[in-house]
Amino acid sequence: MESSKGTKKRAVVLLSGGMDSCVCAALAIRDYDAAAVHVSYGQRTEERERQSFLAICRRLNIFDKLMVRNESLRAIGGSALTDDAVAVPEADEIGQGVPVTYVPFRNAHFLAVAVSWAEVLGAEKVYIGAVEPDSSGYPDCRPAYYQAFNEVVKAGTKEGKIEVVTPLIAMHKVEIVRLGLELSAPFDLTWSCYSREDQACGVCDSCVLRLRAFAAARMQDPIAYAGK
């Protein structure tokens, strides 16, 4: 995407440091002059995710970075990711319904930061790596959520032209792995584990979904797992 002056238009990508957001960042830099935003919110793997964010930005040559801290989500609690009294379940313990790893309305907080920054930068797109299939079933990862959020952005910004885009939302995890490999996304720098910062646990929902995806793609996951 180029402007009339021949330079790439701007986009903002929400980059948690996980696998999906990393692929989203690789897509964003392909088509736009991308800036990356990372939100820490008191999650268990906060420091490790921040390290991944910075490393991915270096690898992808994303120079404009914004790191912010959201104090409200940990104060609100209600999630195994933000409340130390709530254990992170193993994948086989998760049944029907929204799991305890869901952080209530988290993506609205993240998108608010990204859209605000996009407005300041003059960016036309905000990328987020939300995924509906092969996911943990979080309600703020559904397509209808982003359709509604875009109406809010249209009504609540100066020009109403910023669009939140979800290029991965209908993809299965194995498809995301294959796309990331095509884009040379740095999977070796990513972090998906919900519970540990030294080595990925390999048993939480996020780790299991990731491992299954790499196995289905007949590829070795490049990060280290505990006990392997």
C-alpha positions as CSV (number, residue, x, y, z in Angstrom):
1,M,0.0,0.0,0.0
2,E,1.6,3.2,-1.1
3,S,0.6,6.8,-0.8
4,S,0.5,9.3,-3.7
5,K,4.0,10.3,-2.7
6,G,5.3,6.7,-3.3
7,T,5.9,5.9,0.4
8,K,4.1,3.2,2.3
9,K,1.1,4.2,4.3
10,R,1.2,3.7,8.1
11,A,-0.3,0.9,10.2
12,V,-0.2,0.0,13.9
13,V,0.1,-3.6,14.9
14,L,-0.7,-5.0,18.4
15,L,2.2,-7.2,19.2
16,S,1.9,-9.3,22.3
17,G,5.0,-11.4,21.5
18,G,2.9,-14.5,20.7
19,M,2.8,-16.6,17.6
20,D,-0.4,-15.1,16.1
21,S,0.6,-11.4,16.7
22,C,4.1,-12.1,15.3
23,V,2.5,-13.4,12.0
24,C,0.3,-10.3,12.0
25,A,3.4,-8.1,12.4
26,A,5.0,-9.9,9.4
27,L,1.9,-9.2,7.3
28,A,1.8,-5.6,8.4
29,I,5.4,-4.8,7.5
30,R,4.9,-6.4,4.1
31,D,2.2,-3.8,3.1
32,Y,2.7,-0.9,5.4
33,D,5.2,1.3,7.3
34,A,4.3,-0.5,10.6
35,A,4.6,0.7,14.2
36,A,4.1,-1.8,17.0
37,V,2.4,-1.4,20.3
38,H,2.7,-3.7,23.3
39,V,0.5,-3.6,26.4
40,S,1.6,-5.1,29.7
41,Y,-1.3,-5.8,32.1
42,G,0.2,-7.6,35.0
43,Q,-0.1,-11.0,33.4
44,R,2.0,-14.0,34.7
45,T,4.4,-13.9,31.8
46,E,4.6,-10.1,31.5
47,E,8.4,-9.8,31.4
48,R,8.9,-12.7,29.0
49,E,6.3,-11.3,26.6
50,R,7.9,-7.9,26.7
51,Q,11.3,-9.5,25.7
52,S,9.6,-11.2,22.8
53,F,8.0,-8.0,21.6
54,L,11.3,-6.2,21.6
55,A,13.2,-9.1,19.9
56,I,10.5,-9.4,17.2
57,C,10.6,-5.7,16.5
58,R,14.4,-5.9,16.1
59,R,14.2,-8.9,13.7
60,L,11.4,-7.3,11.6
61,N,13.0,-3.8,11.6
62,I,10.0,-2.2,13.3
63,F,11.5,1.0,14.7
64,D,8.5,2.9,16.0
65,K,7.5,1.1,19.2
66,L,5.1,2.0,22.0
67,M,5.1,0.0,25.3
68,V,2.4,0.9,27.8
69,R,1.2,-0.6,31.1
70,N,-2.5,-1.2,31.9
71,E,-3.0,-1.4,35.7
72,S,-6.7,-1.9,35.6
73,L,-6.9,-5.5,34.3
74,R,-4.8,-7.0,37.1
75,A,-6.8,-4.9,39.6
76,I,-10.0,-6.2,38.2
77,G,-8.8,-9.8,38.2
78,G,-11.2,-12.5,37.3
79,S,-8.6,-14.4,35.2
80,A,-5.9,-17.0,35.8
81,L,-3.6,-14.8,33.8
82,T,-3.9,-11.8,36.2
83,D,-4.9,-13.4,39.5
84,D,-2.3,-15.5,41.3
85,A,-5.0,-17.2,43.3
86,V,-6.5,-18.7,40.1
87,A,-4.4,-21.6,38.7
88,V,-3.7,-21.8,35.0
89,P,-5.4,-25.0,33.9
90,E,-3.9,-27.7,31.7
91,A,-5.4,-28.0,28.3
92,D,-7.2,-31.3,29.1
93,E,-8.9,-29.6,32.1
94,I,-10.7,-27.1,29.9
95,G,-14.2,-28.1,28.9
96,Q,-17.1,-26.3,27.3
97,G,-17.5,-22.5,27.8
98,V,-15.0,-19.7,28.3
99,P,-12.0,-20.8,30.2
100,V,-10.5,-19.1,33.3
101,T,-7.6,-17.8,31.2
102,Y,-10.0,-15.3,29.6
103,V,-9.2,-11.7,30.7
104,P,-12.5,-9.8,30.8
105,F,-12.9,-7.5,27.8
106,R,-9.1,-7.3,27.4
107,N,-8.9,-6.7,23.7
108,A,-11.0,-3.5,24.1
109,H,-8.3,-2.1,26.3
110,F,-5.6,-3.0,23.8
111,L,-7.5,-1.7,20.8
112,A,-8.2,1.6,22.5
113,V,-4.5,2.2,22.9
114,A,-3.7,1.1,19.4
115,V,-6.4,3.2,17.8
116,S,-5.4,6.3,19.8
117,W,-1.8,5.9,18.6
118,A,-2.9,5.2,15.1
119,E,-4.8,8.5,15.1
120,V,-1.7,10.4,16.2
121,L,0.5,8.7,13.7
122,G,-1.9,9.1,10.8
123,A,-2.1,5.3,10.4
124,E,-5.1,3.9,8.5
125,K,-5.0,0.3,9.8
126,V,-4.7,-1.4,13.2
127,Y,-3.7,-5.0,13.0
128,I,-4.6,-7.5,15.7
129,G,-3.9,-11.3,15.7
130,A,-7.3,-12.4,16.9
131,V,-8.2,-16.0,15.9
132,E,-11.6,-17.7,16.2
133,P,-11.0,-21.4,15.1
134,D,-8.6,-23.5,17.1
135,S,-8.6,-20.9,19.9
136,S,-9.6,-20.9,23.6
137,G,-13.1,-19.6,22.8
138,Y,-12.6,-16.1,24.0
139,P,-15.6,-13.8,23.2
140,D,-13.4,-10.9,22.2
141,C,-11.9,-13.0,19.4
142,R,-15.1,-13.3,17.4
143,P,-15.6,-11.5,14.0
144,A,-18.8,-9.7,15.3
145,Y,-16.7,-8.1,18.0
146,Y,-14.4,-6.4,15.5
147,Q,-17.3,-5.4,13.3
148,A,-18.8,-3.6,16.2
149,F,-15.5,-2.1,17.3
150,N,-14.9,-0.6,13.9
151,E,-18.3,1.2,14.2
152,V,-17.0,2.7,17.5
153,V,-13.8,3.7,15.8
154,K,-15.7,5.3,12.9
155,A,-17.9,7.3,15.3
156,G,-15.2,8.2,17.9
157,T,-12.2,9.3,15.9
158,K,-11.6,12.7,14.1
159,E,-11.8,11.4,10.5
160,G,-13.4,8.0,11.2
161,K,-11.1,6.3,8.7
162,I,-9.0,4.0,10.9
163,E,-9.9,0.3,10.5
164,V,-9.1,-2.5,12.8
165,V,-8.2,-5.5,10.7
166,T,-8.0,-9.2,11.7
167,P,-6.3,-11.1,8.9
168,L,-6.0,-14.3,10.8
169,I,-9.4,-14.5,12.4
170,A,-10.8,-17.3,10.2
171,M,-7.6,-19.3,10.0
172,H,-6.8,-22.5,11.8
173,K,-3.5,-22.5,13.8
174,V,-1.8,-24.8,11.3
175,E,-2.6,-22.3,8.5
176,I,-1.1,-19.5,10.6
177,V,2.1,-21.5,11.1
178,R,2.3,-22.1,7.3
179,L,1.7,-18.4,6.6
180,G,4.3,-17.4,9.1
181,L,6.9,-19.6,7.5
182,E,6.1,-18.1,4.1
183,L,6.6,-14.6,5.6
184,S,9.7,-15.6,7.6
185,A,8.0,-14.6,10.8
186,P,10.5,-15.1,13.7
187,F,8.7,-17.9,15.6
188,D,11.9,-18.6,17.5
189,L,11.4,-15.3,19.3
190,T,7.8,-15.7,20.2
191,W,6.2,-16.7,23.6
192,S,2.8,-18.3,23.9
193,C,2.9,-20.0,27.4
194,Y,0.4,-18.7,29.9
195,S,2.3,-19.8,33.1
196,R,6.1,-19.9,32.8
197,E,8.8,-17.5,31.7
198,D,11.9,-19.7,31.6
199,Q,10.6,-22.6,29.4
200,A,7.2,-23.0,27.9
201,C,5.1,-25.4,30.1
202,G,3.8,-27.4,27.1
203,V,0.5,-28.3,28.9
204,C,-1.5,-25.0,29.1
205,D,-4.1,-24.4,26.5
206,S,-2.0,-21.9,24.6
207,C,1.1,-24.2,24.5
208,V,-1.0,-27.2,23.4
209,L,-2.7,-25.4,20.6
210,R,0.7,-24.1,19.4
211,L,2.3,-27.5,19.5
212,R,-0.5,-29.1,17.7
213,A,-0.3,-26.5,14.9
214,F,3.4,-27.0,14.4
215,A,2.9,-30.8,14.4
216,A,0.1,-30.5,11.8
217,A,2.4,-28.4,9.7
218,R,5.1,-31.1,10.1
219,M,7.5,-28.5,11.5
220,Q,9.5,-28.4,14.8
221,D,8.4,-25.7,17.1
222,P,11.6,-23.6,17.6
223,I,11.1,-22.7,21.3
224,A,12.1,-24.8,24.3
225,Y,9.5,-26.7,26.4
226,A,9.9,-28.0,29.9
227,G,10.5,-31.7,30.1
228,K,11.4,-32.0,26.4
